[in-house]
Structure formats: C-alpha cells, structure tokens
Amino acid sequence: MTLIWLRTSLRVLDNPIWQYSGALDQGAADTTLILTPALEQYRQHGYGERKLDLLRTQQKAFAEWARASGIRVHWLEADTYRAAAEQVLQVAHDKGAAVLLADREYGLNERRRDAWLGKRLNAQGIDFTLVDDRLTYPPETVLNGQGQPYRVFTAFKKAWRQRWSEHPVPPFASPAWAGPLPEPEQEAIAALQRYVASEQQRYEEVRNDLGRPVVSGLSPAIANGLLTTRQAFAETAAQATGSGEQPGADKWLDEWIWREFFYAVGYHFPDVYLHRGLQAWTDLVRWDKDHKKLQAWQQGRTGYPVVDAAMRQLAATGRMPNRARMFTAAFLSKDLLLDWRLGEAWFLDQLLDADFAVNNGNWQWGASTGVDAAPYFRIFNPLRQAQRFDPDGDYVRQWVPELAHLEGAAILDPSPLEREAAGYPPPLVIHKEAAERTKAAFKAAKEQNAHLPEDADYS
Ligand SMILES: Cc1cc2nc3c(=O)[nH]c(=O)nc-3n(C[C@H](O)[C@H](O)[C@H](O)COP(=O)(O)OP(=O)(O)OC[C@H]3O[C@@H](n4cnc5c(N)ncnc54)[C@H](O)[C@@H]3O)c2cc1C
C-alpha cells in the first residue's frame, strides 16, 4: 500500500509523486491519497476568497478524479496546518504505513509543519519522504561558486539555464490507470498549448502593452500547482519550428525562472515570510502612516489615471498586467511612501494568482528592499509609464469610465477643470516632490543603519 499526502501538487500530469511512490506500476487500488484542504490556514496567510475559490474547485475536482481512477481518498478538512498534520499522523498510524510521501512545500510554516510531522512519523518507524515538484531543481542545489544562494536574478538565471542545458528535466510520466483529467487541469493544459502555439512568439514585443498584453494568463493555474516549468519548457520545445532564434519563447521562459528564483529566495531567506525586508536596513525607513492614502490607492482614487485603472481592474477581476503591477507597487512605496507590506498584503488578498513567494519577491523588488541590484533611487514616473505603455489611453478608458470621454492621450493627465467636471480626484501627491521625499527617507535609513552594530536586529 502506498500512502500519499498531496498539498499543492494536485496535478495528474508531470507529477513525480507517482513515480517516487511506485504508484505508476502498482496501480490505483494500492494507492491511498490524503487531501487536507486547510483553507482557514491560507486565510491566515493572507490569501483572499478569489484564490480560495479556485483552490476549493481544484481540490474537489482532483478528489473526484482520484476516486474515479480507483484511488482511495481520505478527505480531511482542517483549519490549521497543525490540525491537518495531526490527522495525517493518525491515518499513517492506523494504516500501518511504512512510508508517507508528500509533495515538498517551501514556505516557512509549511516547512515547520513538515518538520513537526516528520519527527513524529519517524518516532513510529514511518519514513516521511518529501518529493520536489514545484521547483525544477531543489533550492539548496542552485548555489553560486561559494556555495551561497543567489541574490541577483541574472546570476541565478544563468546558473539555472546552464543546469538545464546539461540536465534538462522532462515532464514525469503519468499513470496509465488515470482517468480523464480533472477539469481545471484539462483547461490549464489546453491554455498552455494554445498560448505556445499562437501567441508566445510575440511575447517580447507586446507583453507590456497595457490594453492588449500578449501574455499567457496562466499564472493562477501555475500558482495553484496545475502547471510546471518542466511542462512549459517541453511544450515550447515540442512546438518550436526550425532551429532559429526564438526571442519570444526565451523571454517567456525566463519569466518562469523568475518564479523559481523568488521561491528559492524565500527558501534561503525565510525572514521574508516574517514580513522583513530582505535588505535589513530598509526596515528602518520611516514610512508614512496615512491610512487615507492607502485607501485611495486600493480604491483607484489616487488621481493618477493609469494607477487608478490598474487598481480598479485588480479590485474588479483579481487580475492586473505585470507592467501595471510594477508601477502600482512602486507608486505605493515610492510616491506615497507607504510601507510596501501594506501593498503586498492587498495584492495577496485580491489576486487570483496570489502566491506568497512570488508576490513578496516582486514587492520587495519594486520597493527596493529586496533582491534587486538597482538602488532605491530608481523611481517610476507614473505619467511616463502611461505614455509608454498606454499611449492612446485605452486601458485607462476601460477602467476609469468617468474620464472615458477624454480623447487620446488627454485621458492620461486630465486638467484640474476636467477632473472636477468628471468627479475625478486631483493627484494625491506631486510625483517629483514625492520622489525627493522618498529618496530622503531611504537615505536617512541608510545613514541610521551605518551607525548601528552590524548584526543589529530591527524586528
Ligand atoms: C508587485 C507584483 C506582485 C506580483 N504578484 C504575483 C503573485 O502573487 N503571483 C504570481 O503568479 N505572479 C505575481 N507577479 C508576477 C507577474 O506579474 C504575474 O506572474 C504575471 O502578470 C501573470 O500573468 P501571465 O500568467 O499572463 O504571465 P506571463 O507573462 O505569461 O508569464 C508566464 C509565467 O511566468 C511567471 N512570471 C511572470 N512574471 C513573473 C514575475 N515578475 N515574477 C515571478 N514569476 C513571473 C508566472 O508564473 C507567469 O504565469 C507579481 C508582479 C509584481 C510586479
């Protein structure tokens, strides 16, 4: 009998758990699957209802698939990780299992839970095997020449790509006994294939076009474990035509490596799971505490049309293009000088693709507190972003309807009279002044840090 506990990797295809557990050969009847939907725990982690709805649907569909394929399923609802682990321990004990296999998770609470459970299983003579799946290479194996984790993406990517060219990892075999795929997985696979076939080549050119970004839209499926980097690389290779350059595909696959990078950062620097800046000195920045500014940002009432368009899109749909995520994040931390953690939490609550490690990594990048090699005085100008990526104002027109009557680029920076007539607010801050204030706040933090002992703890 094979006992498997799946947490995130609720996926039939390319799932190494089947191979590692022997379930490929043994068959479904000898496999017992434990699922422990712990939605309350995810809420405590800050995930919002949109993401939880997707998870619920996915978990149910996977359980149905497993039962239809002949697997015995234990569906154990639990409010917390600890409660889930206690129930799993009991099942392993009752079944007299020799081994429990689980998909490895890299978050801090997840690791603590597994350490807790591992000790207790081992004490009962049960082996606990964690199978790497969500990352192509285990995070402790992608290190620099000094055996240290990477803090800069380009160096990580180079090492990762080098490793891939030497040891590519094709998708894992799926069980011959598997019934038709669960619907969410079926849809995710079809969307991956469609995107690679029809849009991927144009990725580099048009991914930043706010009105019509040519992007995959796969992130909710990826964040919830329905697709893997292995599959993205395999699909791209399968559909490649000729041996020529494929800049669109390369750039797109690099984005997948960003995801692997931020997971590795979270693994090696678990302080980020405790809401600390990766560059510790940035926790000394004196952020503004004006709650009204935060609300204006959340509601899309900052008076910067392109920022407001993006924030309203997020609130209405749970989606926002990457470019807009970059400048709205920068706007919160650099223009409003609000603590980046407030924005991080809002995104986590609202995004359909909310994913702690990826969200945190990007927020810290945007706020210049994280892995970015660029210094804090890189500050996005929101109007310039609008002019570059929404030159005709179509994106703003879609999400800020009270300004929709303004033609062409006029919508990007309405006059005081036009704002008043439309009931649209004046700018919350003047960008140039705000940028100066932010630079001064970061500089002061840096100077303060210089006067502290090197191992000072700011927590
Ligand atoms: C402030 C901020 C917060 C973010 N929060 C999240 C989040 O919680 N969850 C999330 O999945 N992405 C997050 N991103 C990254 C990125 O914006 C989304 O992954 C992307 O917009 C999803 O659209 P897509 O699936 O069409 O991506 P595509 O452009 O088609 O890219 C393919 C895949 O690559 C990965 N990817 C793309 N960009 C990034 C990136 N910058 N960092 C890491 N992985 C990336 C995603 O898995 C994505 O689905 C955030 C970005 C910023 C700037």
The ligand as a MOL file (V3000), in Angstrom:
LIG
                    3D

  0  0  0     0  0            999 V3000
M  V30 BEGIN CTAB
M  V30 COUNTS 53 58 0 0 0
M  V30 BEGIN ATOM
M  V30 1 C 4.1270 43.7250 -7.3730 0
M  V30 2 C 3.9660 42.4120 -8.0970 0
M  V30 3 C 3.2760 41.3690 -7.4830 0
M  V30 4 C 3.1380 40.1350 -8.1390 0
M  V30 5 N 2.4620 39.1140 -7.5120 0
M  V30 6 C 2.3500 37.9040 -8.1270 0
M  V30 7 C 1.6840 36.8190 -7.4940 0
M  V30 8 O 1.2120 36.9030 -6.3520 0
M  V30 9 N 1.5780 35.6350 -8.1800 0
M  V30 10 C 2.1290 35.4740 -9.4350 0
M  V30 11 O 1.9990 34.3840 -10.0060 0
M  V30 12 N 2.7700 36.4800 -10.0370 0
M  V30 13 C 2.9080 37.6880 -9.4320 0
M  V30 14 N 3.5800 38.6980 -10.0680 0
M  V30 15 C 4.3150 38.4010 -11.3100 0
M  V30 16 C 3.5730 38.6700 -12.6220 0
M  V30 17 O 3.0020 39.9470 -12.6250 0
M  V30 18 C 2.4990 37.6350 -12.9150 0
M  V30 19 O 3.0280 36.3470 -12.7840 0
M  V30 20 C 2.0150 37.8020 -14.3660 0
M  V30 21 O 1.4730 39.0910 -14.5650 0
M  V30 22 C 0.9730 36.7570 -14.6380 0
M  V30 23 O 0.4630 36.8870 -15.9440 0
M  V30 24 P 0.6770 35.7340 -17.0210 0
M  V30 25 O 0.3290 34.4240 -16.4520 0
M  V30 26 O -0.0200 36.1860 -18.2590 0
M  V30 27 O 2.2580 35.7870 -17.1780 0
M  V30 28 P 3.2000 35.5500 -18.4270 0
M  V30 29 O 3.7700 36.8870 -18.7970 0
M  V30 30 O 2.5780 34.7600 -19.4980 0
M  V30 31 O 4.4120 34.7140 -17.7620 0
M  V30 32 C 4.3690 33.2890 -17.6130 0
M  V30 33 C 4.5280 32.8960 -16.1700 0
M  V30 34 O 5.7860 33.2860 -15.6550 0
M  V30 35 C 5.6810 33.6470 -14.2760 0
M  V30 36 N 6.0330 35.0590 -14.0920 0
M  V30 37 C 5.8010 36.0830 -14.9480 0
M  V30 38 N 6.2860 37.2450 -14.4400 0
M  V30 39 C 6.8260 36.9350 -13.2510 0
M  V30 40 C 7.4890 37.6940 -12.2520 0
M  V30 41 N 7.7030 39.0210 -12.3650 0
M  V30 42 N 7.9050 37.0530 -11.1430 0
M  V30 43 C 7.7260 35.7250 -10.9950 0
M  V30 44 N 7.1000 34.9630 -11.8960 0
M  V30 45 C 6.6640 35.5550 -13.0260 0
M  V30 46 C 4.2200 33.4530 -13.8870 0
M  V30 47 O 4.0560 32.1760 -13.2950 0
M  V30 48 C 3.5160 33.5550 -15.2190 0
M  V30 49 O 2.2850 32.9150 -15.2790 0
M  V30 50 C 3.7080 39.9550 -9.4220 0
M  V30 51 C 4.3870 41.0210 -10.0380 0
M  V30 52 C 4.5290 42.2290 -9.3760 0
M  V30 53 C 5.2930 43.3390 -10.0550 0
M  V30 END ATOM
M  V30 BEGIN BOND
M  V30 1 1 1 2
M  V30 2 1 2 3
M  V30 3 2 2 52
M  V30 4 2 3 4
M  V30 5 1 4 5
M  V30 6 1 4 50
M  V30 7 2 5 6
M  V30 8 1 6 7
M  V30 9 1 6 13
M  V30 10 2 7 8
M  V30 11 1 7 9
M  V30 12 1 9 10
M  V30 13 2 10 11
M  V30 14 1 10 12
M  V30 15 2 12 13
M  V30 16 1 13 14
M  V30 17 1 14 15
M  V30 18 1 14 50
M  V30 19 1 15 16
M  V30 20 1 16 17
M  V30 21 1 16 18
M  V30 22 1 18 19
M  V30 23 1 18 20
M  V30 24 1 20 21
M  V30 25 1 20 22
M  V30 26 1 22 23
M  V30 27 1 23 24
M  V30 28 2 24 25
M  V30 29 1 24 26
M  V30 30 1 24 27
M  V30 31 1 27 28
M  V30 32 2 28 29
M  V30 33 1 28 30
M  V30 34 1 28 31
M  V30 35 1 31 32
M  V30 36 1 32 33
M  V30 37 1 33 34
M  V30 38 1 33 48
M  V30 39 1 34 35
M  V30 40 1 35 36
M  V30 41 1 35 46
M  V30 42 1 36 37
M  V30 43 1 36 45
M  V30 44 2 37 38
M  V30 45 1 38 39
M  V30 46 1 39 40
M  V30 47 2 39 45
M  V30 48 1 40 41
M  V30 49 2 40 42
M  V30 50 1 42 43
M  V30 51 2 43 44
M  V30 52 1 44 45
M  V30 53 1 46 47
M  V30 54 1 46 48
M  V30 55 1 48 49
M  V30 56 2 50 51
M  V30 57 1 51 52
M  V30 58 1 52 53
M  V30 END BOND
M  V30 END CTAB
M  END
